[in-house]
């Protein structure tokens, strides 16, 4: 048996290892997967780099400006999450039609996604501009007058950029649904260059305040969004996949059946993301109760752990495309095979990344210049997250991407909602009150949340109940 396997090609070795019974060409070959996944990893790295560079540059403006940008960004994260959730819904529906090579439905779905995301962004922008000051005062209360003034300036430009972010999210998702992640990677690189360069010019050269951070972001997103829309208009095929054709999009024709399918995934995904962010904010109030040292340790650890899960986040985006296209062919066995294959790859890559990070955490934390006791606490937080990222995180956060791709987003929403409030939020308060773990208790409660999610998602996938939802009417 071993000799037989040794004589097989790379693709057939995977078939032997993973138990695939199909001898036919798979929807995604190994080369296709590499071409999809590597740009996604680079794109996620660029996103993290952009966030870190913005923090460093804003810090030059003073604490008031840092606070103002932080307040505005807390809202921006929620709104961007809504656009990304809706884009994910469109990507799932479109990926199914890519699998079945239905060019007409690919085009219709792409247009409906653009209509939906752009329409939502206009409503949010108009409402936000109309009630901007009232909204900021309602959410953040009576903050320092200088901070509120800067927050209003920064948030105004953020509101104007929402339609551009919506177009960018929709277009990038459509290219990923095709399997072409290189476009979104280069678009992300362009945003980084324009945004970082613009920030440096406005802040260091023109000596501007928070508008020196907001205006470059507006133009960077705008240029990238226009570029992606132009590329969609060119309607080019990619590695044997049909093109995404949005010609005639200005002649608005709404298809409520397709929009319903997009919202059927986008709304649960949006609720899931929003609840997740709100839950994180709530547990942060507990950490504040443990003192300044705990807050500093949590901030340092939370910044570093972004790198721990980077390949997993990229893989979850890849699974939307891979599983969606596999199910579009009507072959659920192919979806099971590809899911198992990509989950194994996720574990291998996450392990290869995080083991070296464990042994270098002390040097990573040194850049924050923390006190020894604060560094020790941050190290404990980091190690809890790091080790769990290898063992638990992939099933907890990568596997549900396959369920969403199978049109089973309501289940992932319900599980995530219940686990977030019962395990992460609930246990955080219990551990904080009845244990001696201090601020570390919040991180332990987070891992308990991951465990519950992993069990629920594993059972759902193994029993195959997602197959009932895997087709669009």
SULBELBEL-V819324 format. One record per pair of residues at least 4 apart in sequence whose C-alpha atoms are under 6 Angstrom apart, sorted by sequence separation. I is the first residue (numbers start at 0). J is the second residue. D is the distance in whole Angstrom. If there is no record, write none. Layout:
BEGIN
I & J & D
I & J & D
END
This chain:
BEGIN
7 & 11 & 6
13 & 17 & 6
14 & 18 & 5
27 & 31 & 5
32 & 36 & 6
33 & 37 & 6
38 & 42 & 6
53 & 57 & 6
60 & 64 & 6
68 & 72 & 6
72 & 76 & 6
75 & 79 & 6
76 & 80 & 6
80 & 84 & 6
89 & 93 & 6
90 & 94 & 6
96 & 100 & 6
104 & 108 & 6
113 & 117 & 6
114 & 118 & 6
120 & 124 & 6
123 & 127 & 6
127 & 131 & 5
130 & 134 & 6
133 & 137 & 6
135 & 139 & 6
136 & 140 & 5
146 & 150 & 6
150 & 154 & 6
167 & 171 & 6
175 & 179 & 5
190 & 194 & 6
191 & 195 & 6
192 & 196 & 6
193 & 197 & 6
194 & 198 & 6
198 & 202 & 6
199 & 203 & 5
200 & 204 & 5
201 & 205 & 5
202 & 206 & 5
207 & 211 & 5
210 & 214 & 6
215 & 219 & 6
220 & 224 & 6
236 & 240 & 6
255 & 259 & 6
259 & 263 & 6
261 & 265 & 6
262 & 266 & 5
265 & 269 & 6
274 & 278 & 6
289 & 293 & 6
297 & 301 & 6
318 & 322 & 6
319 & 323 & 6
326 & 330 & 6
334 & 338 & 6
345 & 349 & 6
346 & 350 & 6
349 & 353 & 6
350 & 354 & 6
356 & 360 & 6
369 & 373 & 6
381 & 385 & 6
382 & 386 & 6
384 & 388 & 6
387 & 391 & 5
388 & 392 & 5
392 & 396 & 6
393 & 397 & 5
394 & 398 & 5
403 & 407 & 5
411 & 415 & 6
412 & 416 & 6
414 & 418 & 6
415 & 419 & 6
417 & 421 & 6
418 & 422 & 5
419 & 423 & 5
420 & 424 & 5
421 & 425 & 5
422 & 426 & 5
423 & 427 & 6
426 & 430 & 6
427 & 431 & 6
429 & 433 & 6
430 & 434 & 5
436 & 440 & 5
453 & 457 & 6
457 & 461 & 6
7 & 12 & 6
14 & 19 & 5
96 & 101 & 5
174 & 179 & 5
175 & 180 & 5
202 & 207 & 5
236 & 241 & 5
326 & 331 & 6
369 & 374 & 6
402 & 407 & 5
403 & 408 & 5
420 & 425 & 6
201 & 207 & 6
236 & 242 & 4
58 & 65 & 6
235 & 242 & 5
287 & 294 & 6
57 & 65 & 6
234 & 242 & 5
96 & 105 & 6
202 & 211 & 6
234 & 243 & 5
325 & 334 & 5
431 & 440 & 6
201 & 211 & 5
234 & 244 & 5
430 & 440 & 6
93 & 105 & 6
171 & 183 & 5
322 & 334 & 5
198 & 211 & 6
232 & 245 & 6
198 & 212 & 5
232 & 246 & 6
427 & 441 & 5
427 & 444 & 5
197 & 215 & 5
426 & 444 & 5
194 & 215 & 5
423 & 444 & 5
194 & 216 & 5
423 & 445 & 5
89 & 112 & 6
194 & 219 & 6
423 & 448 & 5
193 & 219 & 5
422 & 448 & 5
190 & 219 & 5
418 & 448 & 6
124 & 158 & 5
186 & 223 & 6
350 & 389 & 5
349 & 389 & 6
120 & 161 & 6
120 & 162 & 5
117 & 162 & 6
117 & 165 & 6
116 & 165 & 6
395 & 449 & 6
153 & 209 & 6
153 & 210 & 6
156 & 213 & 6
160 & 217 & 5
167 & 224 & 4
170 & 227 & 6
395 & 452 & 5
163 & 221 & 5
166 & 224 & 6
395 & 453 & 4
407 & 465 & 6
394 & 453 & 5
153 & 213 & 6
163 & 224 & 6
406 & 468 & 5
406 & 469 & 5
405 & 469 & 4
296 & 373 & 5
300 & 377 & 5
67 & 146 & 5
292 & 373 & 6
296 & 377 & 4
300 & 381 & 5
319 & 400 & 6
323 & 404 & 5
67 & 149 & 6
90 & 172 & 5
94 & 176 & 5
315 & 397 & 5
322 & 404 & 6
63 & 146 & 5
67 & 150 & 4
71 & 154 & 5
82 & 165 & 6
86 & 169 & 5
90 & 173 & 6
318 & 401 & 6
83 & 168 & 6
315 & 400 & 5
319 & 404 & 5
86 & 172 & 6
90 & 176 & 5
110 & 245 & 6
106 & 243 & 6
106 & 244 & 5
106 & 245 & 6
271 & 412 & 5
38 & 180 & 6
42 & 184 & 5
49 & 191 & 6
267 & 409 & 6
38 & 181 & 5
176 & 320 & 5
264 & 408 & 5
35 & 180 & 6
267 & 412 & 6
38 & 184 & 6
286 & 438 & 6
89 & 261 & 5
88 & 261 & 5
88 & 264 & 5
88 & 265 & 4
85 & 265 & 4
84 & 265 & 5
84 & 268 & 5
84 & 269 & 5
81 & 269 & 5
94 & 320 & 6
98 & 324 & 4
97 & 324 & 6
98 & 325 & 6
95 & 323 & 5
99 & 327 & 5
94 & 323 & 5
95 & 324 & 5
98 & 327 & 4
99 & 328 & 5
94 & 324 & 5
98 & 328 & 5
96 & 327 & 6
91 & 323 & 6
95 & 327 & 4
40 & 310 & 6
40 & 313 & 5
39 & 313 & 5
91 & 404 & 5
END
